Amino acid sequence: MTEISERFRDSGLAVTNCRLWIMESLIAAPGMRSTVESLFEALRHRGRRLSLSTVYAALRVMEAHHLVGRDLDGKKIIYWVPCTAAAGTLRFICRYCKAETTIHERTLHEALYRSAAEHGVAIGPNAPTLLITCQQCADRRPGVHKERRPPLPSR
Ligand SMILES: [Zn+2]
């Protein structure tokens, strides 16, 4: 089950194509926030032809079910996707001991999606996983930190 389906399931709101497309476009927006106008443009860009009033109506229903949040930025209405477990989640896995740590850091998560998008990579909705060497493993394996470095000059 995808993260988007989980969001709908948890909200108790049925998934329709229209709601699904809106959620996809909103999640893909920078920082997962967008004005209705930009969202409308993004939907058209993806070939999702919905009328502006349909988008507004769907957003209101989705807001009532806490699937999206709404802010007023000056005179502009901003819709955003709230942080759920998966939305701000990053996982670290140690390549050696396989220890897994899940962190919940929305700013970093968003920055990662944004910077990947700037490099032409669209990260899917599942939690990105970073392969690391934990400090314990690095301490236990003296050679680990030198793996990709040139050898030190001998004395
Ligand atoms: Zn480790």
Backbone and ligand atoms as CSV (ligand in chain L), in Angstrom:
chain,resi,resn,atom,element,x,y,z
A,1,MET,N,N,0.855,-1.200,0.000
A,1,MET,CA,C,0.000,0.000,0.000
A,1,MET,C,C,0.887,1.246,0.000
A,2,THR,N,N,0.572,2.174,-0.869
A,2,THR,CA,C,1.417,3.367,-0.943
A,2,THR,C,C,1.086,4.301,0.216
A,3,GLU,N,N,1.992,5.240,0.427
A,3,GLU,CA,C,1.780,6.186,1.511
A,3,GLU,C,C,0.513,7.004,1.280
A,4,ILE,N,N,0.232,7.344,0.025
A,4,ILE,CA,C,-0.962,8.139,-0.270
A,4,ILE,C,C,-2.222,7.331,0.059
A,5,SER,N,N,-2.241,6.064,-0.315
A,5,SER,CA,C,-3.405,5.227,0.021
A,5,SER,C,C,-3.575,5.142,1.527
A,6,GLU,N,N,-2.447,5.030,2.249
A,6,GLU,CA,C,-2.516,4.964,3.713
A,6,GLU,C,C,-3.122,6.231,4.299
A,7,ARG,N,N,-2.731,7.366,3.728
A,7,ARG,CA,C,-3.280,8.640,4.219
A,7,ARG,C,C,-4.802,8.645,4.075
A,8,PHE,N,N,-5.279,8.200,2.909
A,8,PHE,CA,C,-6.731,8.187,2.693
A,8,PHE,C,C,-7.398,7.179,3.619
A,9,ARG,N,N,-6.809,6.010,3.736
A,9,ARG,CA,C,-7.390,4.989,4.606
A,9,ARG,C,C,-7.511,5.529,6.038
A,10,ASP,N,N,-6.433,6.150,6.529
A,10,ASP,CA,C,-6.443,6.673,7.898
A,10,ASP,C,C,-7.451,7.802,8.079
A,11,SER,N,N,-7.709,8.546,7.007
A,11,SER,CA,C,-8.619,9.694,7.127
A,11,SER,C,C,-10.079,9.265,7.036
A,12,GLY,N,N,-10.316,8.056,6.533
A,12,GLY,CA,C,-11.685,7.590,6.378
A,12,GLY,C,C,-12.372,8.152,5.138
A,13,LEU,N,N,-11.611,8.883,4.326
A,13,LEU,CA,C,-12.176,9.458,3.108
A,13,LEU,C,C,-11.857,8.543,1.921
A,14,ALA,N,N,-12.865,8.263,1.099
A,14,ALA,CA,C,-12.652,7.392,-0.056
A,14,ALA,C,C,-11.710,8.060,-1.056
A,15,VAL,N,N,-10.884,7.250,-1.707
A,15,VAL,CA,C,-9.969,7.780,-2.727
A,15,VAL,C,C,-10.724,7.879,-4.049
A,16,THR,N,N,-10.741,9.054,-4.624
A,16,THR,CA,C,-11.253,9.207,-5.987
A,16,THR,C,C,-10.055,9.663,-6.819
A,17,ASN,N,N,-10.157,9.552,-8.129
A,17,ASN,CA,C,-9.058,10.007,-8.984
A,17,ASN,C,C,-8.722,11.455,-8.700
A,18,CYS,N,N,-9.767,12.261,-8.600
A,18,CYS,CA,C,-9.574,13.691,-8.371
A,18,CYS,C,C,-8.787,13.948,-7.081
A,19,ARG,N,N,-9.191,13.319,-5.981
A,19,ARG,CA,C,-8.486,13.510,-4.695
A,19,ARG,C,C,-7.066,12.966,-4.764
A,20,LEU,N,N,-6.915,11.841,-5.428
A,20,LEU,CA,C,-5.598,11.220,-5.558
A,20,LEU,C,C,-4.651,12.140,-6.347
A,21,TRP,N,N,-5.129,12.685,-7.448
A,21,TRP,CA,C,-4.302,13.560,-8.275
A,21,TRP,C,C,-3.902,14.814,-7.501
A,22,ILE,N,N,-4.855,15.358,-6.763
A,22,ILE,CA,C,-4.569,16.561,-5.980
A,22,ILE,C,C,-3.501,16.256,-4.935
A,23,MET,N,N,-3.656,15.119,-4.255
A,23,MET,CA,C,-2.687,14.743,-3.226
A,23,MET,C,C,-1.305,14.529,-3.837
A,24,GLU,N,N,-1.263,13.865,-4.986
A,24,GLU,CA,C,0.030,13.633,-5.660
A,24,GLU,C,C,0.713,14.957,-6.018
A,25,SER,N,N,-0.068,15.868,-6.576
A,25,SER,CA,C,0.506,17.141,-7.007
A,25,SER,C,C,0.949,17.982,-5.818
A,26,LEU,N,N,0.178,17.898,-4.739
A,26,LEU,CA,C,0.508,18.675,-3.551
A,26,LEU,C,C,1.774,18.121,-2.883
A,27,ILE,N,N,1.905,16.811,-2.852
A,27,ILE,CA,C,3.101,16.191,-2.269
A,27,ILE,C,C,4.326,16.514,-3.122
A,28,ALA,N,N,4.114,16.648,-4.428
A,28,ALA,CA,C,5.241,16.941,-5.323
A,28,ALA,C,C,5.642,18.417,-5.293
A,29,ALA,N,N,4.770,19.271,-4.743
A,29,ALA,CA,C,5.066,20.707,-4.705
A,29,ALA,C,C,6.205,20.978,-3.728
A,30,PRO,N,N,7.001,22.047,-3.991
A,30,PRO,CA,C,8.107,22.354,-3.079
A,30,PRO,C,C,7.614,22.521,-1.643
A,31,GLY,N,N,8.229,21.796,-0.730
A,31,GLY,CA,C,7.831,21.880,0.672
A,31,GLY,C,C,6.445,21.311,0.919
A,32,MET,N,N,5.914,20.603,-0.067
A,32,MET,CA,C,4.571,20.021,0.016
A,32,MET,C,C,3.520,21.080,0.358
A,33,ARG,N,N,3.722,22.308,-0.170
A,33,ARG,CA,C,2.741,23.374,-0.006
A,33,ARG,C,C,2.545,24.079,-1.342
A,34,SER,N,N,1.346,24.572,-1.534
A,34,SER,CA,C,1.053,25.189,-2.818
A,34,SER,C,C,-0.186,26.071,-2.716
A,35,THR,N,N,-0.203,27.129,-3.512
A,35,THR,CA,C,-1.450,27.887,-3.638
A,35,THR,C,C,-2.376,27.065,-4.520
A,36,VAL,N,N,-3.651,27.372,-4.467
A,36,VAL,CA,C,-4.610,26.637,-5.289
A,36,VAL,C,C,-4.297,26.845,-6.775
A,37,GLU,N,N,-3.883,28.076,-7.118
A,37,GLU,CA,C,-3.574,28.375,-8.514
A,37,GLU,C,C,-2.383,27.548,-9.015
A,38,SER,N,N,-1.309,27.499,-8.199
A,38,SER,CA,C,-0.144,26.696,-8.608
A,38,SER,C,C,-0.498,25.219,-8.685
A,39,LEU,N,N,-1.323,24.783,-7.741
A,39,LEU,CA,C,-1.747,23.387,-7.725
A,39,LEU,C,C,-2.528,23.077,-9.003
A,40,PHE,N,N,-3.413,23.996,-9.356
A,40,PHE,CA,C,-4.220,23.852,-10.562
A,40,PHE,C,C,-3.309,23.747,-11.796
A,41,GLU,N,N,-2.283,24.612,-11.845
A,41,GLU,CA,C,-1.322,24.583,-12.946
A,41,GLU,C,C,-0.571,23.250,-12.984
A,42,ALA,N,N,-0.148,22.802,-11.784
A,42,ALA,CA,C,0.603,21.542,-11.700
A,42,ALA,C,C,-0.257,20.372,-12.183
A,43,LEU,N,N,-1.536,20.404,-11.832
A,43,LEU,CA,C,-2.453,19.339,-12.259
A,43,LEU,C,C,-2.593,19.334,-13.787
A,44,ARG,N,N,-2.731,20.521,-14.358
A,44,ARG,CA,C,-2.862,20.627,-15.821
A,44,ARG,C,C,-1.595,20.135,-16.496
A,45,HIS,N,N,-0.464,20.515,-15.874
A,45,HIS,CA,C,0.834,20.126,-16.404
A,45,HIS,C,C,0.969,18.601,-16.458
A,46,ARG,N,N,0.367,17.929,-15.471
A,46,ARG,CA,C,0.398,16.463,-15.437
A,46,ARG,C,C,-0.720,15.839,-16.265
A,47,GLY,N,N,-1.453,16.684,-16.966
A,47,GLY,CA,C,-2.526,16.178,-17.811
A,47,GLY,C,C,-3.792,15.833,-17.041
A,48,ARG,N,N,-3.896,16.333,-15.793
A,48,ARG,CA,C,-5.096,16.081,-14.983
A,48,ARG,C,C,-6.055,17.239,-15.182
A,49,ARG,N,N,-7.040,17.042,-16.007
A,49,ARG,CA,C,-7.943,18.142,-16.328
A,49,ARG,C,C,-9.113,18.184,-15.364
A,50,LEU,N,N,-8.997,19.030,-14.383
A,50,LEU,CA,C,-10.068,19.236,-13.408
A,50,LEU,C,C,-10.406,20.720,-13.464
A,51,SER,N,N,-11.649,21.049,-13.188
A,51,SER,CA,C,-11.988,22.474,-13.161
A,51,SER,C,C,-11.506,23.058,-11.836
A,52,LEU,N,N,-11.307,24.367,-11.838
A,52,LEU,CA,C,-10.840,25.026,-10.625
A,52,LEU,C,C,-11.837,24.810,-9.480
A,53,SER,N,N,-13.126,24.842,-9.787
A,53,SER,CA,C,-14.119,24.663,-8.721
A,53,SER,C,C,-14.097,23.233,-8.172
A,54,THR,N,N,-13.772,22.265,-9.037
A,54,THR,CA,C,-13.640,20.877,-8.578
A,54,THR,C,C,-12.457,20.760,-7.619
A,55,VAL,N,N,-11.352,21.438,-7.977
A,55,VAL,CA,C,-10.163,21.398,-7.134
A,55,VAL,C,C,-10.477,22.023,-5.770
A,56,TYR,N,N,-11.122,23.184,-5.784
A,56,TYR,CA,C,-11.500,23.843,-4.524
A,56,TYR,C,C,-12.394,22.932,-3.670
A,57,ALA,N,N,-13.398,22.345,-4.317
A,57,ALA,CA,C,-14.346,21.496,-3.589
A,57,ALA,C,C,-13.636,20.291,-2.977
A,58,ALA,N,N,-12.745,19.665,-3.765
A,58,ALA,CA,C,-12.020,18.491,-3.269
A,58,ALA,C,C,-11.113,18.884,-2.104
A,59,LEU,N,N,-10.454,20.044,-2.228
A,59,LEU,CA,C,-9.563,20.487,-1.156
A,59,LEU,C,C,-10.333,20.724,0.138
A,60,ARG,N,N,-11.542,21.281,0.022
A,60,ARG,CA,C,-12.337,21.531,1.230
A,60,ARG,C,C,-12.702,20.225,1.931
A,61,VAL,N,N,-13.088,19.222,1.140
A,61,VAL,CA,C,-13.421,17.913,1.726
A,61,VAL,C,C,-12.176,17.292,2.365
A,62,MET,N,N,-11.051,17.395,1.659
A,62,MET,CA,C,-9.813,16.806,2.162
A,62,MET,C,C,-9.342,17.532,3.426
A,63,GLU,N,N,-9.581,18.825,3.466
A,63,GLU,CA,C,-9.213,19.588,4.664
A,63,GLU,C,C,-10.061,19.147,5.855
A,64,ALA,N,N,-11.364,18.948,5.603
A,64,ALA,CA,C,-12.268,18.510,6.674
A,64,ALA,C,C,-11.850,17.151,7.235
A,65,HIS,N,N,-11.160,16.353,6.413
A,65,HIS,CA,C,-10.695,15.034,6.868
A,65,HIS,C,C,-9.217,15.064,7.272
A,66,HIS,N,N,-8.681,16.271,7.432
A,66,HIS,CA,C,-7.292,16.454,7.879
A,66,HIS,C,C,-6.265,15.825,6.943
A,67,LEU,N,N,-6.639,15.692,5.680
A,67,LEU,CA,C,-5.664,15.191,4.708
A,67,LEU,C,C,-4.757,16.318,4.239
A,68,VAL,N,N,-5.300,17.521,4.233
A,68,VAL,CA,C,-4.510,18.703,3.887
A,68,VAL,C,C,-4.778,19.785,4.916
A,69,GLY,N,N,-3.823,20.691,5.049
A,69,GLY,CA,C,-4.003,21.837,5.929
A,69,GLY,C,C,-4.143,23.082,5.066
A,70,ARG,N,N,-4.645,24.146,5.671
A,70,ARG,CA,C,-4.823,25.382,4.909
A,70,ARG,C,C,-4.282,26.553,5.721
A,71,ASP,N,N,-3.535,27.418,5.051
A,71,ASP,CA,C,-2.993,28.626,5.677
A,71,ASP,C,C,-3.351,29.808,4.812
A,72,LEU,N,N,-3.339,30.969,5.423
A,72,LEU,CA,C,-3.502,32.189,4.658
A,72,LEU,C,C,-2.155,32.896,4.660
A,73,ASP,N,N,-1.587,33.083,3.459
A,73,ASP,CA,C,-0.308,33.751,3.340
A,73,ASP,C,C,-0.583,35.089,2.661
A,74,GLY,N,N,-0.707,36.133,3.458
A,74,GLY,CA,C,-1.176,37.397,2.901
A,74,GLY,C,C,-2.616,37.195,2.461
A,75,LYS,N,N,-2.846,37.363,1.158
A,75,LYS,CA,C,-4.202,37.124,0.661
A,75,LYS,C,C,-4.309,35.795,-0.070
A,76,LYS,N,N,-3.172,35.090,-0.130
A,76,LYS,CA,C,-3.172,33.818,-0.857
A,76,LYS,C,C,-3.494,32.659,0.081
A,77,ILE,N,N,-4.317,31.741,-0.407
A,77,ILE,CA,C,-4.614,30.541,0.357
A,77,ILE,C,C,-3.593,29.476,-0.024
A,78,ILE,N,N,-2.950,28.940,0.995
A,78,ILE,CA,C,-1.943,27.898,0.777
A,78,ILE,C,C,-2.492,26.586,1.330
A,79,TYR,N,N,-2.454,25.555,0.544
A,79,TYR,CA,C,-2.773,24.222,1.044
A,79,TYR,C,C,-1.472,23.457,1.227
A,80,TRP,N,N,-1.410,22.662,2.260
A,80,TRP,CA,C,-0.188,21.893,2.512
A,80,TRP,C,C,-0.546,20.492,2.991
A,81,VAL,N,N,0.426,19.618,2.858
A,81,VAL,CA,C,0.230,18.237,3.290
A,81,VAL,C,C,0.842,18.079,4.677
A,82,PRO,N,N,0.035,17.709,5.657
A,82,PRO,CA,C,0.575,17.576,7.015
A,82,PRO,C,C,1.609,16.457,7.097
A,83,CYS,N,N,2.465,16.618,8.068
A,83,CYS,CA,C,3.496,15.634,8.312
A,83,CYS,C,C,2.873,14.388,8.923
A,84,THR,N,N,2.876,13.295,8.213
A,84,THR,CA,C,2.478,12.029,8.824
A,84,THR,C,C,3.774,11.268,9.040
A,85,ALA,N,N,3.678,10.108,9.627
A,85,ALA,CA,C,4.886,9.329,9.886
A,85,ALA,C,C,5.770,9.267,8.642
A,86,ALA,N,N,5.190,8.889,7.525
A,86,ALA,CA,C,6.021,8.686,6.339
A,86,ALA,C,C,6.504,10.008,5.740
A,87,ALA,N,N,5.710,11.065,5.880
A,87,ALA,CA,C,6.047,12.303,5.181
A,87,ALA,C,C,7.313,12.972,5.693
A,88,GLY,N,N,7.651,12.822,6.974
A,88,GLY,CA,C,8.870,13.458,7.471
A,88,GLY,C,C,9.934,12.450,7.838
A,89,THR,N,N,9.736,11.219,7.414
A,89,THR,CA,C,10.585,10.146,7.896
A,89,THR,C,C,11.793,9.881,7.005
A,90,LEU,N,N,12.933,9.766,7.642
A,90,LEU,CA,C,14.155,9.349,6.962
A,90,LEU,C,C,14.690,8.151,7.734
A,91,ARG,N,N,15.224,7.191,7.028
A,91,ARG,CA,C,15.782,6.035,7.710
A,91,ARG,C,C,17.274,5.966,7.472
A,92,PHE,N,N,17.993,5.649,8.535
A,92,PHE,CA,C,19.425,5.408,8.424
A,92,PHE,C,C,19.650,3.923,8.635
A,93,ILE,N,N,20.421,3.318,7.781
A,93,ILE,CA,C,20.771,1.908,7.997
A,93,ILE,C,C,22.285,1.791,7.936
A,94,CYS,N,N,22.842,1.149,8.963
A,94,CYS,CA,C,24.287,0.928,8.960
A,94,CYS,C,C,24.596,-0.218,8.009
A,95,ARG,N,N,25.550,0.014,7.113
A,95,ARG,CA,C,25.872,-1.002,6.112
A,95,ARG,C,C,26.513,-2.237,6.740
A,96,TYR,N,N,27.058,-2.105,7.944
A,96,TYR,CA,C,27.737,-3.242,8.561
A,96,TYR,C,C,26.851,-4.008,9.537
A,97,CYS,N,N,26.342,-3.333,10.565
A,97,CYS,CA,C,25.573,-4.064,11.571
A,97,CYS,C,C,24.075,-4.034,11.250
A,98,LYS,N,N,23.695,-3.332,10.207
A,98,LYS,CA,C,22.302,-3.234,9.763
A,98,LYS,C,C,21.394,-2.546,10.781
A,99,ALA,N,N,21.988,-1.895,11.780
A,99,ALA,CA,C,21.181,-1.162,12.754
A,99,ALA,C,C,20.379,-0.118,11.993
A,100,GLU,N,N,19.106,-0.011,12.348
A,100,GLU,CA,C,18.236,0.877,11.612
A,100,GLU,C,C,17.681,1.939,12.550
A,101,THR,N,N,17.764,3.181,12.138
A,101,THR,CA,C,17.233,4.276,12.936
A,101,THR,C,C,16.288,5.076,12.066
A,102,THR,N,N,15.126,5.359,12.596
A,102,THR,CA,C,14.174,6.173,11.861
A,102,THR,C,C,14.125,7.535,12.520
A,103,ILE,N,N,14.336,8.564,11.744
A,103,ILE,CA,C,14.231,9.898,12.314
A,103,ILE,C,C,13.074,10.624,11.655
A,104,HIS,N,N,12.561,11.578,12.391
A,104,HIS,CA,C,11.413,12.312,11.926
A,104,HIS,C,C,11.837,13.768,11.855
A,105,GLU,N,N,12.179,14.211,10.677
A,105,GLU,CA,C,12.758,15.543,10.554
A,105,GLU,C,C,12.222,16.144,9.261
A,106,ARG,N,N,11.159,16.881,9.397
A,106,ARG,CA,C,10.438,17.333,8.215
A,106,ARG,C,C,11.251,18.281,7.331
A,107,THR,N,N,11.976,19.189,7.956
A,107,THR,CA,C,12.735,20.170,7.175
A,107,THR,C,C,13.781,19.492,6.297
A,108,LEU,N,N,14.498,18.551,6.904
A,108,LEU,CA,C,15.531,17.823,6.172
A,108,LEU,C,C,14.908,16.967,5.069
A,109,HIS,N,N,13.801,16.333,5.415
A,109,HIS,CA,C,13.059,15.494,4.484
A,109,HIS,C,C,12.650,16.305,3.253
A,110,GLU,N,N,12.084,17.479,3.503
A,110,GLU,CA,C,11.630,18.335,2.408
A,110,GLU,C,C,12.804,18.820,1.573
A,111,ALA,N,N,13.895,19.180,2.275
A,111,ALA,CA,C,15.083,19.664,1.572
A,111,ALA,C,C,15.623,18.578,0.641
A,112,LEU,N,N,15.560,17.347,1.110
A,112,LEU,CA,C,16.050,16.216,0.325
A,112,LEU,C,C,15.208,16.032,-0.941
A,113,TYR,N,N,13.891,16.095,-0.783
A,113,TYR,CA,C,12.992,15.954,-1.936
A,113,TYR,C,C,13.219,17.096,-2.919
A,114,ARG,N,N,13.368,18.307,-2.348
A,114,ARG,CA,C,13.520,19.478,-3.190
A,114,ARG,C,C,14.827,19.397,-3.975
A,115,SER,N,N,15.901,19.065,-3.265
A,115,SER,CA,C,17.185,19.086,-3.941
A,115,SER,C,C,17.274,17.934,-4.937
A,116,ALA,N,N,16.633,16.807,-4.642
A,116,ALA,CA,C,16.599,15.712,-5.628
A,116,ALA,C,C,15.838,16.172,-6.871
A,117,ALA,N,N,14.716,16.872,-6.640
A,117,ALA,CA,C,13.907,17.357,-7.766
A,117,ALA,C,C,14.708,18.324,-8.626
A,118,GLU,N,N,15.516,19.172,-7.964
A,118,GLU,CA,C,16.348,20.122,-8.706
A,118,GLU,C,C,17.373,19.407,-9.575
A,119,HIS,N,N,17.729,18.185,-9.171
A,119,HIS,CA,C,18.667,17.400,-9.968
A,119,HIS,C,C,17.947,16.407,-10.875
A,120,GLY,N,N,16.655,16.622,-11.025
A,120,GLY,CA,C,15.886,15.800,-11.961
A,120,GLY,C,C,15.488,14.433,-11.437
A,121,VAL,N,N,15.585,14.226,-10.118
A,121,VAL,CA,C,15.182,12.941,-9.542
A,121,VAL,C,C,13.914,13.136,-8.727
A,122,ALA,N,N,12.865,12.441,-9.086
A,122,ALA,CA,C,11.633,12.530,-8.300
A,122,ALA,C,C,11.615,11.379,-7.308
A,123,ILE,N,N,11.805,11.694,-6.031
A,123,ILE,CA,C,11.770,10.658,-4.995
A,123,ILE,C,C,10.313,10.280,-4.760
A,124,GLY,N,N,10.033,9.016,-4.693
A,124,GLY,CA,C,8.664,8.553,-4.428
A,124,GLY,C,C,8.275,8.842,-2.994
A,125,PRO,N,N,7.029,8.511,-2.620
A,125,PRO,CA,C,6.544,8.897,-1.306
A,125,PRO,C,C,7.080,8.071,-0.132
A,126,ASN,N,N,7.777,6.980,-0.375
A,126,ASN,CA,C,8.268,6.191,0.761
A,126,ASN,C,C,9.488,6.858,1.390
A,127,ALA,N,N,9.710,6.551,2.658
A,127,ALA,CA,C,10.801,7.180,3.396
A,127,ALA,C,C,12.145,6.916,2.724
A,128,PRO,N,N,12.891,7.984,2.391
A,128,PRO,CA,C,14.224,7.775,1.838
A,128,PRO,C,C,15.134,7.114,2.879
A,129,THR,N,N,15.998,6.246,2.417
A,129,THR,CA,C,16.886,5.511,3.307
A,129,THR,C,C,18.333,5.879,3.002
A,130,LEU,N,N,19.059,6.219,4.041
A,130,LEU,CA,C,20.460,6.573,3.875
A,130,LEU,C,C,21.334,5.460,4.421
A,131,LEU,N,N,22.253,5.009,3.588
A,131,LEU,CA,C,23.172,3.958,3.995
A,131,LEU,C,C,24.372,4.622,4.653
A,132,ILE,N,N,24.622,4.265,5.899
A,132,ILE,CA,C,25.700,4.908,6.644
A,132,ILE,C,C,26.603,3.863,7.301
A,133,THR,N,N,27.678,4.312,7.904
A,133,THR,CA,C,28.467,3.470,8.798
A,133,THR,C,C,28.287,4.067,10.176
A,134,CYS,N,N,27.686,3.310,11.092
A,134,CYS,CA,C,27.458,3.885,12.412
A,134,CYS,C,C,28.807,4.054,13.121
A,135,GLN,N,N,28.848,4.916,14.106
A,135,GLN,CA,C,30.116,5.220,14.774
A,135,GLN,C,C,30.716,3.969,15.422
A,136,GLN,N,N,29.848,3.134,16.018
A,136,GLN,CA,C,30.340,1.899,16.654
A,136,GLN,C,C,31.083,1.018,15.672
A,137,CYS,N,N,30.467,0.848,14.481
A,137,CYS,CA,C,31.103,0.015,13.467
A,137,CYS,C,C,32.385,0.671,12.969
A,138,ALA,N,N,32.366,1.979,12.849
A,138,ALA,CA,C,33.563,2.694,12.397
A,138,ALA,C,C,34.685,2.498,13.420
A,139,ASP,N,N,34.337,2.530,14.741
A,139,ASP,CA,C,35.344,2.350,15.786
A,139,ASP,C,C,35.878,0.922,15.802
A,140,ARG,N,N,34.971,-0.040,15.554
A,140,ARG,CA,C,35.354,-1.447,15.601
A,140,ARG,C,C,36.173,-1.861,14.385
A,141,ARG,N,N,36.005,-1.137,13.309
A,141,ARG,CA,C,36.695,-1.506,12.068
A,141,ARG,C,C,37.608,-0.351,11.695
A,142,PRO,N,N,38.846,-0.416,12.132
A,142,PRO,CA,C,39.753,0.724,11.936
A,142,PRO,C,C,39.906,1.119,10.478
A,143,GLY,N,N,39.718,0.173,9.544
A,143,GLY,CA,C,39.930,0.511,8.134
A,143,GLY,C,C,38.744,1.205,7.486
A,144,VAL,N,N,37.590,1.119,8.138
A,144,VAL,CA,C,36.351,1.553,7.500
A,144,VAL,C,C,36.389,2.983,6.988
A,145,HIS,N,N,36.855,3.891,7.840
A,145,HIS,CA,C,36.800,5.286,7.443
A,145,HIS,C,C,37.792,5.641,6.346
A,146,LYS,N,N,38.708,4.731,6.064
A,146,LYS,CA,C,39.714,5.036,5.041
A,146,LYS,C,C,39.356,4.422,3.702
A,147,GLU,N,N,38.206,3.723,3.686
A,147,GLU,CA,C,37.817,2.975,2.485
A,147,GLU,C,C,38.030,3.705,1.178
A,148,ARG,N,N,37.557,4.917,1.123
A,148,ARG,CA,C,37.585,5.611,-0.172
A,148,ARG,C,C,38.627,6.727,-0.176
A,149,ARG,N,N,39.530,6.671,0.763
A,149,ARG,CA,C,40.557,7.715,0.798
A,149,ARG,C,C,41.888,7.147,0.337
A,150,PRO,N,N,42.733,7.995,-0.245
A,150,PRO,CA,C,44.060,7.488,-0.635
A,150,PRO,C,C,44.820,7.103,0.626
A,151,PRO,N,N,45.724,6.115,0.530
A,151,PRO,CA,C,46.478,5.712,1.716
A,151,PRO,C,C,47.340,6.868,2.239
A,152,LEU,N,N,47.517,6.887,3.550
A,152,LEU,CA,C,48.356,7.944,4.141
A,152,LEU,C,C,49.806,7.679,3.723
A,153,PRO,N,N,50.558,8.724,3.518
A,153,PRO,CA,C,51.976,8.509,3.175
A,153,PRO,C,C,52.712,7.817,4.326
A,154,SER,N,N,53.560,6.845,4.015
A,154,SER,CA,C,54.273,6.151,5.093
A,154,SER,C,C,55.430,7.026,5.568
A,155,ARG,N,N,55.763,6.858,6.862
A,155,ARG,CA,C,56.824,7.704,7.407
A,155,ARG,C,C,58.189,7.072,7.222
L,1,ZN,ZN,ZN,26.904,-0.358,12.583
